[in-house]
Amino acid sequence: MKLELRGITKRFGEFTANDSIDLVVESGEVHSLLGENGAGKSTLMNVLFGLYEPTEGQILVDDQPVAFSGPGEAMAAGIGMVHQHFMLIPVFTVAENVALGDEHTRAAGILDLESTRRKIREISDRYGFHVDPDAIVEDLPVGVQQRVEIIKALVRDAKVLILDEPTAVLTPQETDELLEIIRQLRDNGTAIVFISHKLREVKAISTRISVLRRGRLVGTADPSAEQSELAALMVGRDVVLNRQKSAPKVGEETFVVRDLTVLSPTGQRIVDHVSFGIRQGEILAVAGVQGNGQTELTEAIMGLHKASGSIRLDGQELLGRTTRQIIRAGVGYVPEDRSTDGLVGSFSVAENMVLNRFDQAPAGNAVQLSPSAIREFAAQRVETFDVRTQGVDVPVSTLSGGNQQKVVMARELVDGLSLFIASQPTRGVDVGSIEFLHDRIVQERDAGTPVLIVSTELDEVLELADRIAVMYHGKIMGIVPGDTSRDELGLMMAGIQHEVQHDQHTVTQEGTRA
Amino acid sequence: MSSTATTERPERGASRSSAQTTSGAGSSGSVMREIMSGNGMVTVLAILLSLIISALLIIFTNQDFLDAAAYFFSRPMDALAAAWTAVTSAYAALFRGSIFNYEASSVTGMFHPLTETLTVATPLIIISLGIAISFRAGLFNIGGQGQMIFGAMFATWFGVHLQLPAGIHLLLVLIMGILGGALWGSVVGALKAWTGAHEVILTIMLNYVAINLVTYLLYTPVLQAEGSTNPVSDALEPTALFPPLIGDSFRLNWGFVVAILATVFAWWLLSRSTIGFRLRAVGANPTAARTAGISVRSMYITAMAISGGLAGLAGMAQVSGTEKVLNTDVAGSFGFDAITVALLGRSNPIGVFFAGLLFGALRAGGVTMQVETGVPIDIVLVVQSFIVLFIAAPPLVRTIFRLPQPGALKARTSADPVTQPLAAGVAASTTATADGTTHAPAGATGDGAGLADAEEEATADEADVSSTPPDSGPPLGSHPTAEEVHQDEDARRRAAGEGEQL
């Protein structure tokens, strides 16, 4: 099957989201669509999937023009889509979710799930999905939920599979597994459209790469192209991908964590006797697969979790203090999830800029705020951090992800910090902003602040870290130098001690290797 | 890969369930935001629409019209004229009873209706400000009635049993009214903060407690008038009453000035004070507020205390202003009307002030309408109800009046995945409707930059899926139990009683 987009243009009023885009995808190939957030990738796919009607242009299936008035028709034509946000009903079983929208019934309208179950097992066996048709979806890890989405498309005989930012929610291991699945599907003759802004994955999986920028197709590239070349196409200017930062000028060890333990509500040790220290002017990066206690570690330091042990900053015990007192002690904290923990979406940019020090000069005093001073302060921070916003009075939720993250960074990276903590500092942020944010973090280090970074992206860890602590099941597997190899880190992230690595414990690294 | 899956399963399961509770709370919050973020146009049109619907009700319950409608096809003008007369006379009476009586013989008579409107609006405005403040803190305070009763009880006791110089007495009664309501409100805030109990259930139940408590106390010497067998208190001392504002021939009193001051206070609190900043942050995103070092628990208590305090002040304004005695019906339907007024005013103090005036006018004018035209005063309730119904459903109003859908794109940028375009895709894919086409025109009216933002935001939200939101629920057991809070409250009440005896 061959799917072709010919001169697709999609306008929303004055705004052109897609500008005469041509795209061909054929059986047995993976066509990657690379572009920054807002480049028009998702709009294009929604056009293809029948969610939007194109303003101009044609969609051709096997050289026959088609017009989809909805996803149902697109699916009937053999197009399947795996959305970035899963379209699954959490309390339903896998089989129920797969059957949904295409239910087979026996006499008297009784649901016939047996045929669905059989199909799921069949597909699952063929591709090694390991999905139990009777599992409840909400009990499944994210990676498996994604496979359920893929099964949903395959059960409906999808010949073209669109994957919209499929790796955004996955751990490095799950990403590798997904890439393997995509290869199998490709070899079985499925045409795949892979949408992403992650260069390495795109390079690893694609047969062809098309780059979108501001709604236009700005170029096609070969998978053998250099990452920096792709990045430049994507962003529209040269991007420094692997910056060499200067050697750290370390000072005293002012931040010391000893035997920190955090218990879950059910009594499990989420953080298990963790000890480490960070010196002034040094970045310690905590690497690890999502959900191994890194989040709780930073939250415990910020006084957001009950914990036992000791956390000392400049000789003072932080454990047992309130979050407010810890912030006042000079700790800057960028939480992992900016939209739930970092920002108040309905508040203005200015208000978010003083969210944790609204009762201090210059924002105001203990009783009253000074709106003009807040606005002035925010305008200056917006300037310094190059936040692209229509003004400081617009709700922060109207900003793009990268700019929202800059707002959080601008708020937390104030003068006179005695510790800076950033969890997933560049998650969901476009390439151009990543560069900027990394520079800021290194600047803070060079100003002599101890810096703690938590990231599940190995690229980021390797780029920023002076030393790397790997967490696994709440424990620190080891603290290693910043230039440790990916393979070694990968093994530690899988729970194998630094010293005792054996050859038979290999982890698929094909996708994550640079 | 299956081994990875199995080892991670328990943790992920746990994190997901906590994520669900958080998102559940978030989605109810976003409904409230939706209600409050509509524009002024929708408000005006909602009022207009409800007046039209009520007009239809007036027509179809009018005997003249029904008689004429029997021979509608031979002489349609009769029926139409009857309908016109019924509506215009009813609404004219409503106007004469609430704003300006152009048929009155004296100047006093002409302006009397307006003063009645202001008098009726006084307690309504004050209590609605309280409810609005709780809304802004993300708390759905249904307990205005109970808090108002407590304020009225406290005010009455101090107004009846004490002899103090004028001024000081009134001030004391006023403070006690606020204190009474604040006490009853903070019970709710404390229970929510320490035990996680839901404020809607708490406030509804505490309403029953307050109603029955005041009824009981009005049969005991604590509040009952000496020698009376009815559940009515003695009249408050004259020193504890609000003086008339513009002469003895009007009921309008200084309580209205207090309502204006309360409005200014509420405005200052919400938009200028640090407490208001905390309160709004907690209301809009409690986890972000907590991460920024704001104590969510203490804000729940503070917000409920302020909210209850204003409700209590409304109760005080009722006994010290218009009623002059306490009876079991002191709070009437104020507690519930206040929710309506707060919604109509979009939880904005200035908006609440004018919404309160509108409802005051409807109430005051409704009496005249009933007396002069026989249209039951209940029609006013219908008007009120429809106003709020339309305000709660802005898309309905926009559809009726063919207004553009403002913020259709912006709405997607909220963290609530339900509002996101891709979610619409699932609805469409399961029902196989052309949902996409309804989105496209919405996009066509929005600005282009908004679209780009919406898409970027959708990507930004990808982080949500795999993250573990911190458990925002307060831990159990480490804090005073409900019982202890009640004991605390009793102690405070006793202390207040002792203070008075000195």
Interface residues (C-beta under 8 A of the other chain):
Chain A: R11 F12 G13 E14 F15 T16 A17 N37 G38 G40 S42 T43 N46 F49 G50 L51 Y52 E53 S69 G70 P71 G72 E73 M75 M81 H83 Q84 H85 F86 M87 P90 L100 G101 G128 H130 E138 D139 L140 P141 V142 G143 V144 E165 A168 V169 L170 T171 Q173 E174 E177 H197 S264 P265 T266 Q268 V289 Q290 G291 T295 E296 E299 M302 L304 H305 K306 T322 T323 R324 Q325 I326 I327 R328 Y333 P335 E336 D337 R338 S339 T340 D341 G342 L343 V344 G345 S346 F347 E351 L355 N356 F358 D359 G364 N365 A366 V367 Q368 L369 P371 S397 T398 L399 S400 G401 G402 Q404 Q424 R427 G428 V429 D430
Chain B: M1 S2 T4 A5 E8 R9 P10 E11 R12 G13 A14 S15 R16 S17 Q20 T22 R33 S37 S271 R272 S273 T274 F277 R278 R280 A281 A284 N285 T287 A288 A289 R290 T291 A292 G293 I294 S295 K410 T413 S414 A415 P417 Q420 P421 L422 A423 A424 G425 V426 A428 S429 T430 A432 T433 A434 D435 G436 T437 H439 A440 G443 A444 T445 G446 D447 G448 A449 G450 L451 A452 D453 E455 E456 E457 A458 T459 A460 D461 E462 A463 D464 V465 S466 S467 T468 P469 P470 D471 P475
